[in-house]
């Protein structure tokens, strides 16, 4: 059996401490894995420790693993142990987790930490002293002791969290600490870093947070209001009162944007879309739109930001497409570059520059990097078997070959991958290969190629990853993908191709070859920057001052997290490497995948034709951003979210707040006299704003959008409870109250307009124009909720922001774009059979059957010869069969024994 | 289903004579049983295991060390996960995981029916009754297992019989 443990995962403590019990009973291998490794194939979430049994089954519960070790040693289960273990799982664990989260992740101390766990500690202490036994279940140390010790050790090792008055608990804990197996377990799991070793693990366990460290929830009704401390309220109120004056001065706009020493310089890239096709919604949310939200947010924080992207234009796919459309590769690139640029313009993507990879700068930089790698001995040469089409007189790149899949027999497998079974294929392994251009059969020939020596660079890469990844905002899927690549070991990768459309290889003997796109596509970021400014090296050879964020879908992780870093590390030219790699999962369409060839799904250029504004698309795509798991685009859901969240929640609130100012106060923001209720609302909004910041700083874009909607829900409730439209007609005090509520509400609306800016820039600008919000207030998002519309401020004309989407409109769009709903109805096969036989023929057969029936009956009545009867019966049955066929009826089962 | 009702169902199925009274403790209403020898036992799975032993049906707790550990693992899963915080997303993950676990198993331990099957059946009933036909098909292995357990003699008692369609309706979804 094999035990998987992880450094820094608290569950590893009791498991290792108990492992000794199994000694001599079974062979036990221990493997150390990362805390996010998915060891158990059937569990969605990572879980360590795990014990893989010899029959392949898994124990994934810490307690069950310990129990198993004890059972192997001959120990018998008893009620008291069961009771302790059930209590540990249901009461102690949640309390300890909350305390550890408070202590390690939130950095709180003292009673904040102890509060959640004190009752549980007292319970153990009382049980020990009442039974006056040294251990939980008797005179000797047993399973319950080990499991509880393991749960408590991380917390109680700090004497501050082991209250003095709990004497029995104290001595129980000390006794266990002194045991050899326990000490060894501590050494292995905590590595002398003490409790801080648990930090990376605890940070990734959102469900462990204490009740007040709130979770982002999808369902609005589950939102719970946080409990507010006096300090929270005092701080929120004082920040609010400082108002506009406390906003920082605006950074002047630079052109070009260059890093500034001493400032936070944020360089943002989104994966370069491939030029040969129109991007679909999944492509858009995966890279450009996600990166855009972050770039806009970064600018709102006044960070010095450069956001770039461009089309990836070289490669086989472009050549294929050019052939399909009867154009040259250059013409294809020009055509699709324009299409991409216009789609992103329509989606309001705020690139500082949107370039392309087919430029002289690309050639210059790629060749320079290659030369440096070559000189330093990181390039290998080898011969590769490849398919060559003699008729076209060229080597066929993977996508130029089709044939029968060697794995599943699919007829139209491509040279690199089978679309049916998804397996990767070596083009030479295809059965019955065909040149895609002339359909003749290619032959196998050898060709010299260059390889990047990744194994030689692996150690540098690992050192860099160790320095970079912990504590960064790399998404878990990116970490996981890189780890699994490293675990399998890196292999040399071919970087040249027998093609014409690409960056030429500057080496003798390779004149007719180009670089493989994956080698130079990531260099595209550098060349696009070089086309934007001749001082591009200030961004790309400046790792100390530049924070590089790269956005992509998960299929791109190996190139950005592994291949490019290896290239750059090998070139030894102080390149800026990715600090935060933000990868999404996949977006599906309704119940399936987007497919250009089958015409299923919504593509960038079609979104404009739906009549739904770009900001609504942005909102919905960001709302369902595949963050942490795959998600799906659904028309019905789009309608629902538009009508419920935008129209009824956000739009309704902002519109009402503005309307009250116009209608009741002549468009002039009234005086606000804050009551304690208002102060509490102010504090809730402030906390939610801070939550929004925390999430966006980690590029948790979808989650941060929920904060906006939560604040607007608070706002709606606030208006609903305080009813300013009634109070405005009341006495002096009532009218003053109406003024305060209206003033607060419209200030919340102003705050929302700024928070919304990264997500819905046009709507945000519309709100700000309606409210006449000052330029500094529009351009900066502070960490506190400020009064940006003071009493006396004149607002503009208020009008509704969103439109309702109707069912029939959405239904017709769904039909138009092909969804899971539309299916071809099965053909009525039965009726066809009926029409083949004419009614005349049927009548004839019926007569025949009657006649033959009479013959049989007569023969039977005469008790004729058995053989003769049988022959006539056979004739009758045959006639009946013909009749049945003619009538299109199912055949009657022969009488007698029925089989089923 | 309240824990006391569930334990009474279990007693009846085990063929124990009734008359036990269950208390409830704390916010989560954890069941407490006063046993004959004056001790009290707290916790659903603890009491359930005790009842099984009272009925002399220890085999329901597993025969080998391995089976015993697996039974207890799923009992723990019952009280921490199935009875735990259950938002929509949690339930989805729970069913998805269970579905892939059950892919090659008849019962939770593999081939032997145990207490884990009984208590997971009782615990999951409230989720399974609310599944749509499509979801039941999506969690095909869970459905197969659940349907099997609910027809195990004497298990279902007052709980509603959940209907599973035998023909697949959504073959395209897979």
Interface residues (C-beta under 8 A of the other chain):
Chain A: X41 X42 X43 X44 X45 X53 X55 X57 X59 X60 X61 X63 X64 X65 X67 X68 X71 X72 X77 X79 X82 X83 X85 X86 X87 X89 X90 X93 X207 X217 X218 X219 X222 X591 X820
Chain B: X28 X30 X39 X41 X42 X43 X44 X45 X46 X49 X50 X61 X65 X66 X68 X69 X70 X72 X73 X75 X76 X77 X79 X80 X85 X87 X88 X89 X93 X96 X97 X100 X101 X103 X110 X172 X173
